[in-house]
Amino acid sequence: MHIQRFQLRNVTVSLVLFAVFTGDHRLQAAPITIANPSFEAPVQVDGGYDLLLPPNQQGTYGWTIGDSAGIYNPTALDYATAGGNGTPAGADGSQVGFVFGFGDYTIEQQLAGPDEILNNGDDPVLAANAIYRLTVAVGQRQIGNQYGATYGGYDFMLIAGIGVDAKVIARETDAVTPTPGTFVDRTIVVDSATLDPSLYGLPLTILLRKTVQNATADTDYDHVRMDAEIVPEPTSLALALLSGIGAIWACRRLKKR
């Protein structure tokens, strides 16, 4: 019996050590709220689009959208499964965000809290010891569609800060080319522990753009998702380990008495 108890305690200590030194101690990733993540508002008829969205993020639709960018309800000419408010392959819902033509036009969103209202005290900010994952579906329309005869490439990024303080902390540009008529998910990841600590506490912004400058160039975006995973600091883990070992030895002393 004593041998079994001793072995059990050794197993407990080993598991704690394994959790500390293998990094198996992260908290479950928590989703970050994104307003209008699949561009389903304002509602458009099949083949309809809107370039005249509110100029700021306090409006209903979440995104700040530049000229020659907007929200579009694609047809079966664009994506085979999109006709009649259908969902394009690899996308979510019936509508998409698009960036079109010449110019460095963008779709962007400074992240607000769950209430989707900026500067209300709950906006996400860059935290220390956190891993952020941003996933975006990137789409290329079918050849022969009514708009966007040229695929525009893609460039999406996560930014910390605003104005002169803004810094791109994660980015992907033209790493793949979606099959015409489909969307493909792309994910960028950043560990804040690798960043300049002066960025901690700054607001976060998602920015979507294209890379090809052409009168008929188009890139579609959809189903924008993001989460954050907090990693406990090594000091906290060490204290937890010491506390666990101390509790085990105290238990052993009581058993001996």
ROKOLDREN-192514 format. One line per field, with one value per residue: residue number from 1; x negated, y, z of N, C-alpha, C in turn. Coordinates in steps of 0.1 Angstrom, whole numbers, plus 2048, in hexadecimal, padded with zeros to 3 digits. Layout:
// residues N
pos = [NUM	...]
n_x = [X	...]
n_y = [Y	...]
n_z = [Z	...]
ca_x = [X	...]
ca_y = [Y	...]
ca_z = [Z	...]
c_x = [X	...]
c_y = [Y	...]
c_z = [Z	...]
***
This chain:
// residues 257
pos = [1	2	3	4	5	6	7	8	9	10	11	12	13	14	15	16	17	18	19	20	21	22	23	24	25	26	27	28	29	30	31	32	33	34	35	36	37	38	39	40	41	42	43	44	45	46	47	48	49	50	51	52	53	54	55	56	57	58	59	60	61	62	63	64	65	66	67	68	69	70	71	72	73	74	75	76	77	78	79	80	81	82	83	84	85	86	87	88	89	90	91	92	93	94	95	96	97	98	99	100	101	102	103	104	105	106	107	108	109	110	111	112	113	114	115	116	117	118	119	120	121	122	123	124	125	126	127	128	129	130	131	132	133	134	135	136	137	138	139	140	141	142	143	144	145	146	147	148	149	150	151	152	153	154	155	156	157	158	159	160	161	162	163	164	165	166	167	168	169	170	171	172	173	174	175	176	177	178	179	180	181	182	183	184	185	186	187	188	189	190	191	192	193	194	195	196	197	198	199	200	201	202	203	204	205	206	207	208	209	210	211	212	213	214	215	216	217	218	219	220	221	222	223	224	225	226	227	228	229	230	231	232	233	234	235	236	237	238	239	240	241	242	243	244	245	246	247	248	249	250	251	252	253	254	255	256	257]
n_x = [7F8	7ED	7D9	7E9	7F6	7E0	7D7	7ED	7EC	7D4	7DB	7EE	7DE	7CD	7E0	7E6	7CE	7CA	7DF	7D6	7BC	7C1	7D2	7EC	802	813	82F	851	858	869	884	883	898	8A5	8B3	8CE	8C3	8C5	8CE	8E9	8FA	901	91F	91F	92E	92D	911	90E	8FD	8EB	8DC	8DD	8D8	8DA	8C2	8B3	8AC	8C0	8D9	8F3	8E8	8CE	8B5	89B	89A	888	889	893	896	8AA	8C9	8D7	8F0	8EA	8EF	8F9	8E8	8D1	8CA	8D0	8E3	8F0	907	928	927	917	8FB	8D9	8C0	8AC	8B0	8C4	8E6	8F9	8EE	8D1	8B2	8A2	885	87C	86F	858	841	839	84E	861	86F	877	877	878	875	890	8A0	8B5	8CD	8CB	8C5	8B0	897	8A3	89B	896	887	872	84F	82C	81D	804	7F2	803	813	81D	835	83F	857	861	877	86E	877	87A	88A	89D	890	89C	8B0	8C7	8BC	89B	885	86B	857	84F	83B	830	82D	82A	82C	823	824	814	81C	823	822	804	7F9	7FF	7F8	7F0	7F5	7FA	7FC	806	800	80A	804	810	825	847	85C	86E	88F	892	88D	871	865	84E	835	825	80D	802	7EB	7ED	7D8	7C1	7C0	7BA	7BC	7C6	7DC	7F1	812	81C	836	846	847	856	84C	854	84A	842	829	824	823	83A	853	867	863	86B	871	880	88C	894	8A6	897	883	876	861	854	83A	82F	810	803	7EB	7C8	7C0	7D8	7DE	7C9	7CD	7E5	7DC	7CA	7DC	7EC	7DA	7D3	7EB	7EE	7D8	7DE	7F5	7EA	7DB	7EF	7FB	7E7	7E7]
n_y = [7F4	80D	80F	812	82B	83C	839	844	85E	866	864	879	890	88D	892	8AD	8B9	8B2	8C1	8DB	8DD	8D4	8E6	8E0	8EF	903	919	913	91E	93D	94B	96A	986	98F	9A7	9A2	98C	97C	98C	990	9A5	9C6	9B7	9A9	9A5	988	98A	9A5	9C2	9D7	9F6	A0B	A0C	A14	A2E	A28	A13	A13	A0F	9F8	9E3	9DB	9DA	9EF	9FC	A02	A16	A06	9EE	9D7	9C7	9A9	995	979	968	94A	94C	955	944	922	917	92C	938	947	950	93D	92C	933	91B	911	928	93D	942	957	96E	983	994	9AC	9B7	9CD	9D5	9F1	A00	A03	9F6	9EE	9D7	9DA	9D4	9E1	9D0	9CD	9C8	9AD	9BB	9C8	9E2	9FD	A0A	A06	9FB	9E0	9D8	9C1	9BE	9BD	9A3	999	97A	96B	958	95E	957	95C	956	955	952	950	95A	951	95B	94A	944	959	966	981	998	9A2	995	98E	97D	98B	986	983	993	993	99E	9A2	9BC	9D0	9EC	A0F	A27	A39	A28	A0F	9ED	9D2	9B2	998	987	97C	977	970	954	93C	933	935	91C	923	92F	927	92A	92B	923	937	93B	94F	952	95F	962	975	977	979	992	9B6	9C3	9DC	9DD	9D1	9D3	9E3	9EB	9D3	9CC	9BF	9BB	9BA	9B5	9B8	9AE	9B1	9CA	9D3	9DB	9C9	9B8	9A3	999	984	982	96F	962	968	961	960	959	957	94B	947	945	939	94B	941	944	942	928	91B	920	913	8F9	8F5	8F9	8E3	8CD	8D2	8CD	8B2	8A7	8B0	8A1	888	889	88B	873	862	868]
n_z = [800	808	7F5	7DE	7E3	7E3	7C9	7BC	7C5	7B9	79E	79D	7A2	78B	776	77B	777	75C	750	755	748	72E	723	724	72F	728	727	71C	6FB	6F6	6E5	6D2	6CF	6B0	69D	686	677	660	64D	649	64C	63F	633	612	5F2	5DC	5C9	5CF	5DD	5F5	5F9	609	626	64A	654	66A	687	699	68F	683	676	67B	66C	65E	63F	621	603	5E4	5F0	603	60C	600	5EF	5E1	5C1	5AF	599	5A4	5BA	5B9	5CB	5D6	5CC	5CE	5E9	5F4	605	5FE	5F5	610	61E	634	63B	625	61B	612	61A	605	5F1	5D8	5B7	5AD	5C4	5E8	5F8	615	62E	64F	672	692	6B0	6C5	6E5	6F3	6F1	6D9	6D6	6D3	6E9	702	719	718	703	6F0	6F7	6EF	701	719	717	706	6ED	6CD	6B4	693	67C	65A	63F	61E	5FD	5DA	5BD	5A4	583	569	577	57F	58A	593	583	586	59E	5BD	5D0	5F3	613	634	656	679	68F	6A8	6BB	6B2	698	699	6AB	6A2	69A	686	690	688	669	648	626	606	608	5FF	5E3	5DF	5D1	5B4	5B9	5D3	5F7	60E	62D	640	659	671	68B	6A9	6C4	6E0	6F2	6E4	6DA	6DB	6FB	6FF	6EF	6FC	709	6F5	6DD	6C6	6A3	686	664	642	621	5FD	5E5	5CA	5B1	59D	585	584	599	5B5	5D6	5ED	60F	62D	64A	663	67E	6A0	6BB	6DD	6F1	711	721	73E	753	757	772	781	77C	787	7A2	7A6	7A2	7B7	7CD	7C9	7CC	7E7	7F4	7F0	7FE	818	81C	81D	834	847	844	84E	869]
ca_x = [800	7E4	7D2	7F2	7F8	7D4	7D7	7F7	7E7	7CA	7E2	7F4	7D3	7C9	7E9	7E5	7C1	7CD	7E7	7CE	7B1	7C4	7DB	7FA	808	81A	83E	858	859	876	887	884	8A3	8A3	8C1	8D2	8B7	8C7	8D2	8F7	902	90F	924	920	935	924	90A	90E	8F2	8EC	8CF	8E0	8DA	8D6	8B4	8AD	8B0	8CB	8E5	8F9	8E2	8C1	8A8	898	897	884	88E	891	897	8B7	8D0	8DD	8F7	8E6	8F8	8F3	8DD	8C4	8C7	8DB	8ED	8F4	913	934	923	90F	8EE	8CE	8B8	8A2	8B4	8CE	8F1	8FC	8E7	8C2	8AC	899	87C	87C	869	84C	841	837	85A	860	87A	871	87F	871	87D	897	8A3	8C2	8D8	8C8	8C5	8A2	894	8AD	894	894	880	866	842	821	819	7F8	7F3	80F	811	829	837	849	85A	869	879	86B	87E	878	896	89B	88D	8A8	8BA	8CC	8B3	88F	880	85D	855	847	831	835	823	832	823	827	81D	816	81B	82A	81A	7F5	7F6	803	7ED	7F4	7EF	7FB	800	804	802	80A	7FD	817	82F	853	862	879	89C	892	886	868	861	840	834	819	80B	7F7	7E9	7E9	7CC	7B6	7C1	7B5	7C5	7CD	7E9	7FB	81C	821	841	843	84E	854	84C	855	848	83E	81B	823	829	83F	860	871	85E	874	86F	88B	889	8A0	8A4	88B	883	86A	861	848	836	826	806	7FE	7DD	7C0	7C0	7E4	7DD	7BF	7D3	7EF	7D5	7C5	7E7	7F1	7D0	7D4	7F7	7EB	7CF	7E6	7FE	7E2	7D7	7FB	7FE	7DE	7EB]
ca_y = [800	818	810	817	839	843	83A	84D	86C	869	866	886	899	88C	898	8BB	8BD	8B1	8CC	8E7	8DD	8D1	8F0	8DB	8F6	90E	919	911	92A	944	953	978	98A	996	9AB	99F	984	976	997	98D	9B1	9C6	9AC	9AC	99B	980	993	9B3	9C6	9E4	9FD	A17	A09	A1F	A30	A25	A06	A14	A0B	9EB	9D8	9D6	9DC	9FC	9F7	A0C	A17	9FA	9E2	9D7	9BB	9A4	988	973	960	93E	94F	957	937	919	914	939	93D	947	952	931	92E	92F	910	915	934	93C	94B	95A	97A	983	9A1	9AC	9C2	9CC	9DF	9F8	A07	9FB	9F7	9E4	9D4	9D8	9D5	9E2	9C7	9D1	9BD	9A5	9C4	9CD	9F1	A01	A13	A04	9F5	9D2	9D5	9B9	9C5	9B3	99F	991	96C	966	953	963	950	962	94E	95C	94B	959	954	955	959	942	94B	95D	96D	98E	9A2	99C	98B	98B	97B	997	983	987	998	996	9A1	9A6	9C9	9D5	9FA	A17	A32	A38	A1D	A03	9E4	9C5	9A7	98B	98A	973	97D	967	947	933	938	92D	916	92C	92A	922	930	923	929	93A	93E	955	950	967	961	982	977	97C	9A0	9C1	9C5	9E9	9DC	9CB	9DC	9EA	9E4	9CA	9CF	9B6	9C2	9B1	9BD	9B0	9B1	9B4	9D7	9D1	9E0	9BE	9AF	9A2	98F	983	97D	96B	959	96D	95C	963	954	95A	941	94D	93C	93E	94E	937	946	93D	91A	916	921	908	8ED	8F5	8F7	8D5	8C4	8D4	8C7	8A4	8A4	8B2	896	87C	88A	889	865	85B	86A]
ca_z = [800	809	7E8	7D5	7E6	7DF	7BB	7B8	7C7	7AE	792	79E	7A0	77D	76E	77D	770	74E	74C	755	73F	720	71E	724	73A	723	729	710	6F3	6F7	6D9	6D3	6C8	6A4	698	678	673	653	644	646	64C	63C	62A	604	5E9	5D5	5C0	5D4	5E5	5FC	5FB	611	634	653	654	677	68C	6A3	688	685	66E	680	664	657	631	618	5F5	5DC	5F9	608	60F	5F3	5EF	5D4	5BA	5AA	590	5AC	5C1	5B4	5D6	5DC	5C6	5D7	5F7	5F9	60B	5F6	5FB	619	625	63F	638	617	616	614	618	5F9	5EE	5C9	5AE	5B1	5D1	5F4	600	620	637	65C	67E	69F	6B8	6D1	6EE	6EF	6ED	6CC	6D6	6D6	6F4	70C	724	717	6F7	6F2	6F5	6EF	70E	71A	718	700	6DF	6C5	6A7	68B	670	650	632	612	5F2	5CC	5B5	598	576	562	57F	57A	58F	599	57A	58B	5AC	5C3	5DA	600	61D	640	661	686	692	6B5	6BC	6A8	693	699	6B4	69C	695	681	698	681	65B	63D	619	5FA	60B	5F7	5DA	5DF	5C5	5AF	5BD	5E1	601	615	63A	643	667	676	699	6B0	6D3	6E5	6FA	6DA	6D6	6E4	706	6FE	6E8	705	70D	6E9	6D7	6BB	697	67B	658	636	614	5F2	5E1	5BC	5AD	590	584	586	5A4	5C0	5E1	5F7	61C	634	656	66A	68B	6A7	6C9	6E5	6FB	71B	726	74B	754	75E	781	787	77A	791	7AF	7A7	7A3	7C5	7D6	7C7	7D3	7F5	7F9	7F0	809	824	81D	820	842	84F	844	856	877]
c_x = [7F7	7DD	7DC	7F5	7EC	7D3	7E1	7F3	7DD	7D0	7E8	7E9	7CE	7D3	7E9	7D9	7C3	7D5	7DF	7C4	7B5	7CE	7E9	802	810	829	844	85A	868	878	887	88F	89F	8B1	8C2	8C7	8B8	8CD	8E1	900	8FA	913	925	928	92A	91E	909	901	8F3	8DE	8D1	8E2	8D6	8C7	8AC	8B3	8BC	8D9	8E9	8F0	8D4	8B5	8A7	893	894	88B	88A	88F	8A5	8BC	8D8	8E4	8F4	8F0	8F1	8E8	8D0	8C0	8D3	8E6	8F3	901	91F	931	91C	902	8E3	8C6	8AD	8A5	8BE	8D9	8F1	8F4	8D9	8BE	8A3	891	87A	874	85C	84D	83F	843	85A	86E	873	87B	876	87A	883	89A	8B0	8CD	8D7	8C8	8B7	8A2	89E	8A8	891	88D	874	859	837	81C	80B	7FB	800	80C	81E	829	842	84A	864	86B	877	870	87A	884	892	897	89A	8B3	8BD	8C3	8A6	889	872	85D	84B	83D	837	829	82C	829	82A	81E	81F	813	822	821	80B	7F1	7F8	7F7	7F3	7EE	7F1	801	7FE	808	800	802	803	820	83B	857	86D	886	89D	88B	87C	865	852	840	826	819	800	7F7	7E5	7DC	7C0	7B6	7BB	7BF	7CC	7DA	7F4	805	822	82D	83D	84C	84B	855	84B	853	844	830	81A	82A	82D	84E	86B	86D	868	86F	87A	886	896	89C	898	88D	876	86C	854	846	82C	81D	801	7EF	7D5	7C0	7CC	7E4	7D4	7C5	7DE	7E8	7D0	7D0	7EC	7E7	7D1	7DF	7F5	7E2	7D6	7EF	7F6	7DE	7E3	7FD	7F4	7E1	7F7]
c_y = [80D	81A	816	826	841	844	843	85B	870	86B	875	891	899	893	8A7	8C0	8BC	8BD	8D9	8E7	8D9	8DC	8EB	8E1	902	90D	917	91E	930	94C	962	97D	992	99A	9A8	997	97E	97F	995	999	9BC	9BB	9B1	9A1	994	989	9A1	9B6	9D4	9EA	A08	A13	A14	A21	A2D	A18	A07	A10	9FD	9E0	9D5	9DA	9EA	9F7	A03	A0C	A0B	9EE	9E2	9C9	9B6	997	982	96A	953	940	951	94A	92E	917	921	93E	93D	948	945	935	92A	924	915	922	932	946	94E	966	97A	992	9A1	9B8	9C1	9D8	9E5	9FD	9FD	9FC	9EB	9E2	9D2	9DA	9D6	9DA	9CE	9C5	9B6	9AE	9CA	9DC	9F5	A0A	A12	9FC	9E6	9CE	9CC	9C1	9BA	9B0	998	982	966	962	957	95B	957	95A	955	953	954	952	95A	952	950	94A	94D	963	97B	999	99B	991	986	988	986	993	987	98B	99B	996	9A4	9B1	9CC	9E4	A01	A23	A30	A2D	A0F	9FA	9D7	9BA	999	98E	97E	979	972	95A	93B	93A	92F	927	91F	926	925	92C	926	92A	92B	93F	944	954	959	964	96E	983	97A	98A	9AA	9C3	9D2	9E8	9D6	9D6	9E4	9E3	9DC	9CD	9C4	9BE	9B8	9BA	9B3	9B5	9B5	9C1	9D6	9D5	9D5	9B4	9AF	997	98F	97D	979	964	95D	969	95F	95E	958	94F	946	942	941	941	943	938	940	92D	914	916	916	8FB	8EB	8F2	8E8	8CB	8C6	8CD	8B8	8A0	8A6	8A6	889	87D	887	879	85D	85C	861]
c_z = [800	7FC	7DE	7D7	7E1	7D0	7B6	7B9	7BC	7A1	791	79B	791	774	76F	775	761	749	74B	74A	731	71B	71E	72F	735	726	71C	709	6F5	6EB	6DC	6CA	6BC	69F	689	671	665	649	640	648	646	632	61C	5FD	5E2	5C9	5C4	5DC	5EB	5FE	605	620	63D	653	660	67D	696	69C	68A	680	671	679	65F	649	628	60B	5ED	5E5	5FE	60B	603	5F6	5E2	5CE	5B6	59F	597	5B3	5BE	5BF	5DC	5D6	5D0	5E6	5FD	5FF	602	5FD	603	621	62F	63C	629	612	61A	614	60C	5F8	5DF	5C3	5B2	5BF	5DD	5FD	60A	627	644	667	68B	6A9	6C4	6DA	6EA	6EC	6DF	6CB	6DB	6E2	6FF	718	723	70A	6F9	6EF	6F5	6FD	70E	71B	712	6F1	6D7	6B8	69F	67E	667	644	627	606	5E4	5C4	5A9	58C	56E	56A	57A	57F	592	590	57E	59A	5B2	5CD	5E8	609	629	64C	66E	68A	6A1	6B5	6B1	6A4	694	6A2	6AE	697	691	689	692	673	652	630	60E	5FD	602	5ED	5DA	5D2	5C0	5B3	5CB	5EA	608	622	63B	652	66A	685	69E	6BF	6D8	6ED	6F1	6D6	6E0	6EF	706	6F6	6F1	709	701	6E3	6CA	6AF	68D	66E	64C	62A	609	5EE	5D2	5B9	59F	590	587	591	5AF	5C9	5EA	604	623	641	65D	679	692	6B6	6D0	6EF	705	720	733	74B	75B	76D	787	786	785	79F	7B1	7A9	7B2	7CF	7D5	7CE	7E2	7FB	7FA	7FB	817	827	822	82F	84B	850	84D	865	87A]
***
